[in-house]
Amino acid sequence: MAKRFLIIQTAFIGDVILATALIEKLHAFYPEAEIHFLIKKGNEKILKGHPLLKKVLLFDKKNKLKSLFGLIAEIRKNKYNAVVNVHRHFSSGLLTALSGAKEKIGFRQNPLSFLFTKRIGHEWAKHEIQRNQELIAHLSDEKSAKPKLYPSADDWHFVKENYPEPYITISPATLWPTKALPLQRWAGLIDSIPSDKKIYLLGSAADAEICHRLKNMCQHQSIEVLAGQLSFLKDAALMSQAEMNYVLDSGPLHICSAMNAPVTAVFCSTSPNYGFGPLSDISFIVETKVNLSCRPCGAHGHKKCPEGHFKCAEISIRISQ
């Protein structure tokens, strides 16, 4: 009987994208195995049509208790050979501990890791794909795979027909204000881009207002707001064909990594040293050159600068070559 694996990552979009590297690795070593993936409800768009996945399970965090009980029953019924939990929170630890799997694998920092059969330390100094790979090194090898997304043939055709090259994309929004570059600095970059280059402003529907504000601040005459207009995987296909993608330390950065799209990643309060830097062959990192004792102020963003000055965002971006 073929092996059956479950990967658990119920965090943000970027975390899920980076965890797709485990799908690639497990498939390479166990091509006949069934691979399932458990994600937060709402993130299923990331894995739509994924050719290496047999099943996607959804954790509804709005109905957490009911969803947990239902998932525990389903996971136990599926009889996994191994559950690989890359999330470090209690709920994912509970699902892993009660999975009934022969191997229950996760990070030592999970509060329920004492119930796992294999525990690995989560080390900030390594890239996230390397940290995750260590969980399955005994099942494969120590070399991490790259994350990968799979736009459909229709997605590729749509982008090719509607968005001819050359163009540049900019994703100016993020959930965390201290990860965000002030819009006037984005505007400075945009107005330095040659006028014959088309610029697409990307993001979710919730980011459209920010994108329109940015557009209105600029003199460049060829800007189009696409935030919320395309599907997730169409965005991924669009970014893969761009001359350059300018992003923050957020989901679009990891889309570029998964599509091997050229990327310039801007880090304000956070740092690529926490393990979430770009993986694309063509990639640039922009961050303050000032040695700030307060930076990075954490692995994730804050609602406002803890020091009140936000000097880490005093960055001028130039066109990447």
Summary of the structure (lengths in Angstrom):
residues: 321
radius of gyration: 20.2
end to end distance: 51.2
largest distance: 62.5
contacts: 1100
relative contact order: 0.12
helix: 36%
strand: 17%
